Amino acid sequence: MRPLRFTPQLKSLIWGGEKIAPYKGIRTGGRNIGESWELSGVAGNESVVAEGEYAGRTLPELIARYGDKLVGAYAGETFPLLLKLLDARESLSVQVHPGDAYAHEHENGKLGKTEAWLILRAEPGSELVYGIVPGTELERLR
């Protein structure tokens, strides 16, 4: 199969900014775009092929049809990747990322969240906060 280009799904979020639209050469109608979902198999947010022979077909449809020729060992499983561009003009909320077992049991069979970040650009003074201060008690965190 030729490389597939999917239509990005733009997510207007309160903390979003204005950098994704010009980067991608698209118009947003003045919305603050916090995320552009580039590739997704998430139910209700499946990526759709933008052009060519497979235009209009979703990623799960293509996986069902082409299986391991398209996704290798992930054929027959939930597609495990969600690729996004983020523009966080404001501070994001606290994010909780459960593992697969917890998410499957408590989040309607969903996959957990493991992440890899590649920061393309950060304004001076930006920071990424990860983890919890050692000694933080559960009750205080709640």
N, C-alpha and C positions, 0 to 999 in steps of 0.2 A: 504494500500500500504506500502511496505517496504520503509525505508529511501532511497531517491534518491541521487545519487552522480552525479553532473554536471561537465562537462569539463570547467576548468577556461579559460577565454578569457584574454590573456596577452596583455596589451596596452603599447607599447613602446612610452615613452614620454621624451622630452628633459630634464625634471627635475627629471626623474626616476633614480633609483639606482640599486643595485645588491643584495638586501636582500630577495626579494620575492622568487626567484628561489631556493636558497638553503633551505629556510624555507619550501617550498612545495615539495622539492626533484625533481625538474624538470630542464631541460636545456633550455636556451634561445638563444643560438647562439651569446652571447655577447651583446645582446640588453639591453639598460637601461629600465627596466620594472618599470613604474610608477604606474600602476594599474593592479590588477588581478580581473576581474569581476567574482565573484563566483556564483551569482544568478541574472538573468536579464530577464525581459520581454520586454525590450526596443526594438522596431522595428529595425531590422537589426543587433541586438546584442543579440538575444534570447539565453538563456542557452540551452544546448543540454545535454541530459542524457549520461553519460560516459559509463555505463556498465549495464548488466542485461537485463531483459525482455523488458525494454523501451529504450534501447540503440539507440541513433540516433534521438530520438524524442525531439522536443523542449518543453520548458515550456508552451508556449501558446497552443500547440497541446494537452498536457496533461490536461491543464485547460479546454479546449473545450470538451474533452472526459469525464473527471471525475468531473468537476464543483465543487460544494460545498463540495464534499468528499475530495477534495485536498486543496482547498483554502477558504472554508467556505463562508462568506458573500461577498467575492471578486469575486465569480463566475459571469461571464458575464460582468465584468469590466476590465479595464486595470490593470494588476498586478502592485501593488503600490511600491514594494520593489526593490531596486538595492543594492546588497551587494557587497562591494569591499574591497580588501586589497590595501593599498597605501604604496609606498616607495618614499618619497620625499627627494632625496639627495640634491636638490637645492630648492630655494624658488619657490613656486607656483605662478602663475599669480593671479590677483585679481579675485575672484569668485563672481558671482552674482546669487542669488538663488530666483527666483520668486515664488510666491504662485501658487496654482492650477488655480485660475481664470485667472490670467495674462498669465500664460503659455498656457492655453487652447486657449485663444484668440490670442496671439501673437507668439506662438511657434508651430503652426500646430497641435493643439489639445493635446499636451503633458501635462503630470502632472508637477506640480511645484516641487521644491526641498526643502524638509525639511530633516534635517540630524540629526543623532546621531553618535557621534564618540567614539570609544574606542581605546585609544592609547596604543599599546602593548609595544612599546619601543621608546624612544626618546634619541638622542645623547645629551651630555652636551651642553648647550647653545641654544638648540632648543626652538622655541616659536610658539605659535598659536595666530594669531592676528585676532580679531573678531570685527566687527562693524566699525564705522566711528568716528573720533574725534569729540566730541560735538562742534557745531559752524561751522563745515565745510559747506561751501556754495556749492550749486548744480553746479554752473558754474565752480568753482575751481575743483570740483570732476570730471566733464566732461573733 
